[in-house]
């Protein structure tokens, strides 16, 4: 079984929005909550405010790439939702990677 499972159900996203802890940066918002499994489960949201379909897809792509790069260094047993912000499609992927790493360190789930 894979260690990284994609969240797809609306109820999972809503649970994290309501009960999860949030970490905010200008390009990304992260919601975190413990889960009852030993897997990392993640979901990505991009609203219509981000732009057209091309920009929303790019935002999801760079967020996913940054997460996959950092995922081996994260503690297991968490649900994570990434919410793209208005600047997300316009910044370099390295900026998103550094912001994400900083937020995970702040959340104390980054093991280095």
N, CA and C of each residue as an Amber inpcrd file, in Angstrom:
protein
   336
   0.8430000  -1.1870000   0.0000000   0.0000000   0.0000000   0.0000000
   0.8860000   1.2480000   0.0000000   0.5160000   2.2330000  -0.7690000
   1.2800000   3.4660000  -0.8890000   1.2080000   4.2800000   0.3990000
   2.2720000   5.0160000   0.6710000   2.2790000   5.8680000   1.8520000
   1.5810000   7.1960000   1.6140000   1.3580000   7.5540000   0.3560000
   0.7230000   8.8230000   0.0290000  -0.6140000   8.5490000  -0.6410000
  -1.6780000   8.9150000   0.0510000  -3.0250000   8.6680000  -0.4510000
  -3.6780000  10.0140000  -0.7340000  -4.3520000  10.1160000  -1.8550000
  -5.0090000  11.3600000  -2.2370000  -6.3890000  11.4580000  -1.5900000
  -6.6710000  12.6000000  -0.9800000  -8.0030000  12.8560000  -0.4350000
  -8.9080000  13.2820000  -1.5780000 -10.0750000  12.6620000  -1.6710000
 -10.9960000  12.9840000  -2.7540000 -12.3880000  13.3360000  -2.2540000
 -12.7260000  12.9050000  -1.0500000 -14.0740000  13.1120000  -0.5150000
 -14.2200000  14.5170000   0.0640000 -15.3380000  15.1590000  -0.2340000
 -15.6120000  16.4930000   0.2750000 -15.6140000  16.5180000   1.7950000
 -16.1140000  15.4680000   2.4290000 -16.1880000  15.4450000   3.8910000
 -14.8010000  15.4870000   4.5250000 -13.7910000  14.8820000   3.8580000
 -12.4210000  14.9380000   4.3720000 -11.8840000  16.3680000   4.3310000
 -12.1330000  17.0660000   3.2280000 -11.7100000  18.4540000   3.1080000
 -12.4160000  19.3200000   4.1500000 -13.7240000  19.1410000   4.2950000
 -14.4980000  19.9330000   5.2510000 -14.0380000  19.6960000   6.6820000
 -13.7000000  18.4420000   7.0050000 -13.2170000  18.1160000   8.3490000
 -11.9200000  18.8580000   8.6440000 -11.0290000  18.8940000   7.6580000
  -9.7670000  19.5970000   7.8570000  -9.9640000  21.1090000   7.9550000
 -10.8520000  21.6630000   7.1440000 -11.1150000  23.0930000   7.2180000
 -11.6630000  23.4660000   8.5950000 -12.5160000  22.5960000   9.1460000
 -13.1750000  22.9000000  10.4040000 -12.3070000  22.5900000  11.6270000
 -11.6240000  21.4420000  11.6200000 -10.9100000  20.9870000  12.8100000
  -9.3950000  21.0020000  12.6740000  -8.8860000  21.1890000  11.4660000
  -7.4440000  21.1450000  11.2620000  -6.7640000  22.4410000  11.6550000
  -5.4570000  22.3630000  11.8060000  -4.6540000  23.5410000  12.1060000
  -4.1650000  24.1190000  10.7830000  -4.2050000  25.4400000  10.6460000
  -3.8360000  26.0540000   9.3670000  -2.5210000  26.8220000   9.4750000
  -1.7840000  26.8180000   8.3740000  -0.5290000  27.5430000   8.2500000
  -0.5920000  28.3140000   6.9390000  -0.3970000  29.6290000   7.0230000
  -0.6490000  30.5070000   5.8830000   0.6350000  31.1670000   5.4020000
   0.7850000  31.2370000   4.0930000   1.8490000  32.0220000   3.4610000
   1.2100000  32.7510000   2.2800000   1.9310000  33.6770000   1.6510000
   1.3330000  34.4080000   0.5200000   0.9770000  33.5300000  -0.6780000
   1.6120000  32.3650000  -0.8220000   1.3450000  31.5370000  -2.0000000
   0.6110000  30.2350000  -1.6870000   0.4470000  29.8970000  -0.3990000
  -0.0940000  28.5860000  -0.0630000  -0.6800000  28.5860000   1.3400000
  -1.7870000  27.8650000   1.5110000  -2.3560000  27.6230000   2.8320000
  -2.3540000  26.1140000   3.0410000  -1.9080000  25.6830000   4.2130000
  -1.8630000  24.2540000   4.5360000  -2.7470000  24.0030000   5.7530000
  -3.6180000  23.0040000   5.6370000  -4.4220000  22.5340000   6.7570000
  -3.9150000  21.1560000   7.1500000  -3.6780000  20.9480000   8.4540000
  -3.1390000  19.6830000   8.9550000  -4.0220000  19.1080000  10.0480000
  -4.1000000  17.8050000  10.0700000  -4.8040000  17.1100000  11.1360000
  -4.2700000  15.6860000  11.2150000  -4.2160000  15.1490000  12.4250000
  -3.7890000  13.7540000  12.5740000  -4.8830000  12.8340000  12.0340000
  -4.4580000  11.6800000  11.4980000  -5.4280000  10.6700000  11.0950000
  -5.1390000   9.3790000  11.8470000  -5.9930000   8.4000000  11.6810000
  -5.8590000   7.1600000  12.4490000  -5.0410000   6.1040000  11.7290000
  -4.4650000   6.4560000  10.5920000  -3.6480000   5.5000000   9.8520000
  -2.1870000   5.9070000   9.9600000  -1.3260000   5.1330000   9.3750000
   0.0930000   5.4530000   9.3590000   0.4920000   6.0000000   7.9890000
  -0.4520000   6.5520000   7.2750000  -0.2000000   7.0760000   5.9300000
  -0.2970000   8.5920000   5.9220000   0.3610000   9.1840000   4.9450000
   0.1680000  10.6030000   4.6590000  -0.9360000  10.7020000   3.6240000
  -1.9970000  11.4180000   3.9480000  -3.0700000  11.6280000   2.9840000
  -3.0830000  13.1080000   2.6550000  -3.1920000  13.4380000   1.3670000
  -3.1410000  14.8370000   0.9710000  -4.1850000  15.1440000  -0.0940000
  -4.5780000  16.4140000  -0.1270000  -5.4960000  16.8980000  -1.1400000
  -5.0860000  18.3060000  -1.5340000  -5.4280000  18.6960000  -2.7440000
  -5.0820000  20.0170000  -3.2570000  -6.3520000  20.6910000  -3.7580000
  -6.5540000  21.9510000  -3.3420000  -7.7090000  22.7070000  -3.8150000
  -7.2470000  23.9600000  -4.5370000  -7.8640000  24.2170000  -5.6640000
  -7.6240000  25.4600000  -6.3950000  -8.9780000  26.0010000  -6.8140000
  -9.3200000  27.1560000  -6.2970000 -10.6160000  27.7510000  -6.6010000
 -10.5780000  28.5600000  -7.8850000 -11.7250000  29.0450000  -8.2670000
 -11.8260000  29.8270000  -9.5050000 -11.1150000  31.1720000  -9.4030000
 -10.8610000  31.6460000  -8.1830000 -10.1500000  32.9120000  -8.0130000
  -8.7090000  32.8220000  -8.5220000  -8.1910000  31.6220000  -8.6240000
  -6.8120000  31.4220000  -9.0620000  -6.6570000  31.8190000 -10.5280000
  -7.6780000  31.5820000 -11.3150000  -7.6150000  31.9260000 -12.7360000
  -8.2880000  30.8670000 -13.5750000  -7.9330000  30.8370000 -14.8510000
  -8.5490000  29.8730000 -15.7600000  -8.0020000  28.4610000 -15.5080000
  -8.4590000  27.4950000 -16.2710000  -8.1010000  26.0950000 -16.0460000
  -6.5950000  25.8570000 -16.1710000  -5.9500000  26.5750000 -17.0610000
  -4.5100000  26.4050000 -17.2520000  -3.7520000  26.8260000 -15.9880000
  -4.1290000  27.9600000 -15.4140000  -3.4620000  28.4370000 -14.2000000
  -3.7570000  27.5450000 -13.0100000  -4.9990000  27.0800000 -12.8950000
  -5.3450000  26.1820000 -11.7850000  -4.5680000  24.8770000 -11.8980000
  -4.4360000  24.3550000 -13.1030000  -3.6830000  23.1140000 -13.3070000
  -2.2150000  23.3010000 -12.9740000  -1.6350000  24.4370000 -13.3770000
  -0.2350000  24.7020000 -13.0660000  -0.0490000  24.7950000 -11.5590000
  -0.9740000  25.4550000 -10.8720000  -0.8890000  25.5790000  -9.4200000
  -0.9010000  24.2010000  -8.7640000  -1.8110000  23.3400000  -9.1910000
  -1.8680000  21.9830000  -8.6350000  -0.5890000  21.2060000  -8.9300000
  -0.0680000  21.3690000 -10.1420000   1.1290000  20.6430000 -10.5570000
   2.3470000  21.0260000  -9.7050000   2.5530000  22.3220000  -9.4840000
   3.7320000  22.7310000  -8.7090000   3.5650000  22.3970000  -7.2280000
   2.3540000  22.4630000  -6.7090000   2.1180000  22.0680000  -5.3160000
   2.3910000  20.5790000  -5.1460000   1.8850000  19.7680000  -6.0740000
   2.0950000  18.3190000  -6.0020000   3.5780000  17.9690000  -6.0940000
   4.3100000  18.6300000  -6.9900000   5.7380000  18.3520000  -7.1570000
   6.5100000  18.7030000  -5.8850000   6.1860000  19.8300000  -5.2800000
   6.8540000  20.2270000  -4.0390000   6.5370000  19.2530000  -2.9160000
   5.2820000  18.8080000  -2.8430000   4.9010000  17.8570000  -1.7990000
   5.6400000  16.5370000  -1.9680000   5.7110000  16.0250000  -3.1920000
   6.3990000  14.7540000  -3.4220000   7.8730000  14.8360000  -3.0650000
   8.4690000  16.0100000  -3.2390000   9.8740000  16.1650000  -2.8880000
  10.0750000  16.1760000  -1.3790000   9.1240000  16.7520000  -0.6470000
   9.2520000  16.8490000   0.8120000   8.6360000  15.6750000   1.5610000
   7.7650000  14.9270000   0.9340000   7.0080000  13.8700000   1.6190000
   7.8760000  12.8340000   2.3320000   9.0050000  12.3790000   1.7730000
   9.8070000  11.3960000   2.5130000  10.3500000  11.9210000   3.8440000
  10.3930000  13.2410000   4.0140000  10.9250000  13.8310000   5.2400000
   9.8360000  14.2100000   6.2410000   8.5760000  13.8500000   5.9620000
   7.4700000  14.2090000   6.8390000   7.0850000  13.0550000   7.7410000
   6.5880000  13.3880000   8.9310000   6.0730000  12.3700000   9.8390000
   4.8120000  11.7600000   9.2450000   4.5910000  10.4990000   9.4910000
   3.4200000   9.7870000   8.9760000   2.2170000   9.9960000   9.8970000
   1.0320000   9.7110000   9.3660000  -0.1840000   9.7610000  10.1690000
  -0.8860000  11.1060000  10.1600000  -0.7590000  11.8510000   9.0620000
  -1.3960000  13.1610000   8.9690000  -2.2190000  13.2760000   7.6980000
  -3.2940000  14.0730000   7.7920000  -4.0490000  14.4970000   6.6170000
  -3.6230000  15.9310000   6.3260000  -3.3690000  16.2250000   5.0630000
  -2.9010000  17.5410000   4.6570000  -3.7420000  18.0240000   3.4860000
  -4.2130000  19.2560000   3.5670000  -4.8930000  19.8860000   2.4350000
  -4.1290000  21.1510000   2.0830000  -3.7740000  21.2700000   0.8070000
  -3.0970000  22.4580000   0.2920000  -4.1280000  23.2950000  -0.4500000
  -4.1750000  24.5840000  -0.1340000  -5.0830000  25.4960000  -0.8180000
  -4.2320000  26.5220000  -1.5560000  -4.3760000  26.5610000  -2.8690000
  -3.6300000  27.5160000  -3.6820000  -4.2020000  28.9060000  -3.4720000
  -3.3300000  29.9010000  -3.5480000  -3.7580000  31.2910000  -3.4180000
  -3.5560000  31.9950000  -4.7570000  -3.9230000  33.2490000  -4.8230000
  -3.8800000  33.9960000  -6.0770000  -2.5040000  34.0740000  -6.7180000
  -1.4480000  34.1110000  -5.9150000  -0.0840000  34.2140000  -6.4420000
   0.4940000  32.8640000  -6.8830000  -0.0920000  31.7810000  -6.4820000
   0.4880000  30.4590000  -6.7060000   0.8510000  30.1620000  -8.1600000
  -0.0020000  30.4330000  -9.1450000   0.3790000  30.0840000 -10.5230000
   1.5140000  30.9380000 -11.0920000   1.8420000  32.0300000 -10.4190000
   2.8200000  32.9640000 -10.9710000   4.2130000  32.8570000 -10.3550000
   4.3720000  32.0590000  -9.2980000   5.6830000  31.9490000  -8.6620000
   6.4020000  30.6900000  -9.1410000   7.7000000  30.6720000  -8.9470000
   8.5170000  29.5120000  -9.3130000   8.2400000  28.3700000  -8.3480000
   8.4720000  27.1660000  -8.8120000   8.2220000  25.9970000  -7.9680000
   9.1570000  25.9690000  -6.7640000  10.3550000  26.5430000  -6.8820000
  11.2780000  26.5760000  -5.7450000  10.7300000  27.4490000  -4.6170000
   9.9980000  28.5090000  -4.9600000   9.3740000  29.3650000  -3.9430000
   8.3060000  28.5850000  -3.1780000   7.5120000  27.8200000  -3.9040000
   6.4800000  27.0100000  -3.2460000   7.1290000  25.9400000  -2.3710000
   8.2030000  25.3450000  -2.8610000   8.9220000  24.3310000  -2.0870000
   9.4500000  24.9220000  -0.7840000  10.0740000  26.0890000  -0.8380000
  10.6280000  26.6840000   0.3820000   9.5290000  27.1140000   1.3540000
   8.4230000  27.6600000   0.8290000   7.2970000  28.0230000   1.6990000
   6.6940000  26.7950000   2.3740000   6.5310000  25.7350000   1.5880000
   5.9570000  24.5000000   2.1200000   6.8710000  23.9150000   3.2020000
   8.1630000  23.9070000   2.9570000   9.1140000  23.3740000   3.9340000
   9.0620000  24.1850000   5.2300000   9.0060000  25.5110000   5.0940000
   8.9270000  26.3820000   6.2670000   7.6480000  26.0990000   7.0650000
   6.5240000  25.9400000   6.3700000   5.2600000  25.6850000   7.0550000
   5.2630000  24.3200000   7.7480000   5.8530000  23.3100000   7.1160000
   5.9330000  21.9880000   7.7470000   6.8290000  22.0190000   8.9790000
   7.9050000  22.7900000   8.9320000   8.7730000  22.9340000  10.1090000
   8.0210000  23.6390000  11.2310000   7.2510000  24.6480000  10.8690000
   6.4520000  25.3680000  11.8500000   5.3990000  24.4410000  12.4800000
   4.8740000  23.5240000  11.6900000   3.8570000  22.5760000  12.1730000
   4.4810000  21.4200000  12.9410000   5.8140000  21.3420000  12.9040000
   6.5700000  20.3000000  13.6100000   6.2900000  18.9000000  13.0890000
   6.0580000  18.7640000  11.7860000   5.9300000  17.4220000  11.2090000
   7.0640000  17.1370000  10.2410000   8.0060000  18.0630000  10.1270000
   9.1540000  17.9060000   9.2410000  10.2920000  17.3110000  10.0420000
  10.7400000  16.1220000   9.6780000  11.8670000  15.5090000  10.3830000
  13.1160000  15.6350000   9.5010000  14.0970000  16.3280000  10.0270000
  15.2920000  16.6050000   9.2360000  16.5210000  16.0240000   9.8910000
